[in-house]
Amino acid sequence: MTKVTILCEDIDQERFIRKYLICRGLSSRDITCFPKTTGMKVENNNASILKYYPQILKSYRRTKNSQDIAVIVMIDADDKTIDERIRSLNMAVNKEERERNKDMRLPNEKIAIFVPARNIETWFSYINGNQDCNEQDDYKKKTLNTTERITLAEASATKLASDICPQGLDENAPYSLHHACNELQRLQLD
C-alpha cells in the first residue's frame, strides 16, 4: 500500500486530503503530515510550503526506490495563478532553473501539486452546490471554529470522492479542481 506524505498550509487542507485518500481506500496510518504535527495543528503558510518543499522532494527521492511512497503538496493560489504557484515551488528547489520554468518533478515521480484557487474554500463551495463560484472571490468563512472547519473539509472530501469523481467533474467546475484531478493521476493510486 502506498504511503502518502502531505505538505499543506492548514488543518482544512490536511483533513480534506486525508479524508479523500481514505475514501479512495488508503489507511489513515499510511498518511502523514509534514512536518509531523499532533492533534489539530497544521499551521503552515505559503512561505513555509516553499521552505519545506525542497526537503520533502529530497526525502522522497532518497526513499522512493525502496518504498511505495507518494507526496501531495497543497498551496493556495491566493492572488496568484496555478502556474505562478508551481513555478515558485520549482524555484524553491533549484534557483538556477528560475528562468526556464522547468518542472522539477520527474514524470514518473508520485508527487502531486494541488493549487486551490483562490483557496480551498472555493473547492468546498463548489463541491457543496455553489455552481456559480469563481476562483477570484474568497469563500473562506471566518466565523467557523476549528471543529466546524474540519467537519466542512471532511464532508467536502467525502462528497467529492463518492458523488462527484465517479461521474467526473462538470466542465464548469473550478479550473484548479480540474488541475488537481489531473495531478492526482501522478500518484497512481488505482
N, C-alpha and C positions, 0 to 999 in steps of 0.2 A: 504494500500500500504506500502511495506517495505521501511523504511528509512535507507539509507546506509551512513556510515562514511568511508572516505578514509584516510588512513595514507600512504603517499608515499614520495619519495625523491624530485621530482621536477615537474614543470609545464607540462612537456611532459607526465609523468606518470599520473598525475591528469587528464589532458584533455583526454587522451586515455581511462582511466577507466570511467570517466564521460560520454563521448560520447558513449562508448559501452553500458553502462547501459541505457542511453536514447534510443538507438537503440533497446534495449530489452524491452522498454515500461515504464521505470521509468521516473518520472518527475524530472526535474532539481532541483526543490526546495526540493525534497526528498533526495538529495545527498549533503553531506557536507564534507569539508576537515578538517582534524585535524592536527595540531592545526588550529583554524579558521584563514584564510588569506583572504585578499581582492585583487581584481584585478588579476594581472598575477604574483603574488608572491607565490611560494611554494619553499622554499629553505631549505629542509632538506638534510641530508646525512645519510649514514649507521648508524653513531653514534646516530643521533637524532631519527631515527626509533627505534633503540634499547632502547633509553631513553623513548620514548613515548608509546611503545607497552604495557608495564605493566599497564600504566594509562588507555589506551583505552580498554584493556581487563577488567580491574576492573570496568570501567564505563559501559561497555556492560553488564557485569554480574549483575550490580545493577539494570539495567532497562529492561533487556530482557523479564522479566515476565509480565511487564505492557505495553510494546510497541513492535511492529513488527519492529525490527531493525536488521541490519547486519553490518559487518565490513569487509573492504578489506584492506589488508596490501600489499604494493608492495615495494620490496627492490631488487636492482640489485645484481646479483651474483658476478659481477666483476671477481676476480680471485679465487672465492670460488665455491663450489658445492651448489646445491639447498639444500641438506641435511645439509651442514655446516651452511648456512644462517638460515634455520629454527631452527637448534639447537641453534644458537646464540640468536634467539628470545626467545626460550624456557628458555635458561639460564638467560636472562634478567628478565623473570617473576619469576623464582624460582631458585635461586643459588644452593639450596640443591639438585635439580634434575639434576644438571650438568652431573653427571657421568652416569645417567640412560637413556639418550636420549629419555625422555618421552615427548610426545606432550602435551603441557599444555592446548590445546583446548579439550573440551569435544566433543564427537561425534555429539551431537545434536546442538552444537553452530554454529550460522551462521557467522563464521569467516573464510575468505578465505585468504590464503597467496600466493601471486604471486611472483616468483623469476625469472625475465628475465635473461637469461644467454647469453652472457656476460652482456648485458644491454638491455633496452627497444628498443634500435635502432636495435638490432638483430631481434626482432619481426617485427619492421617496414620494415626491409629489406626483410624478408620472405614474409610478407603479400603483399608487393608491387612487388612481382615477382621474387625475387632472390632465386630460389630453391636450389642454391648451398651454401647458407650462412651457417655458423657454429657458435657454441657458444663460440669459443675461440677468434675470431677476433673482433676488435672493429669497429662497423659500425657507430659510432657517427660522424655526420657531424658538425665539429666545426665552420664552416663558416655560418651556419644558424642563423638568428636572432630569437628572441623570437616568433614573429608572424609566421615565417616560421616553427618553431618547433611545435607550436600549430597546425598549418594547417596540417602538416605531421601526428601528433598524432591523430587528429580528423578524418582525411581521412583514416588512417590505421584502426582505431576502427570501422568506418562505413563499410569498406570493409570486415573486419573480421566478424562483426555481420551479414551483409546482404549477402555476397557472399561465405564466407568460412565456417562458423559454420553450416549453414543449411545442407551442404553436408558432414560435418565432416572434421577434419584435415587429410591431407595426412600423410602417415606414415613417410615421410621424413621431416615433419615439425619439428622445434626445439623441443627437449625434454621438455624444460622449458615451452613452449607454451602448449604442451600436459598436462603437470603437472597443469598448470593454469586452463585448461578446466575442469580437474578433481576437482580442488579446487572450481571452480565456482558452482559445484553441492551442495556444503555445504550451499550456500546462499538460496537455494530453491526458486528461482525467478519464476519458471514456475507454 
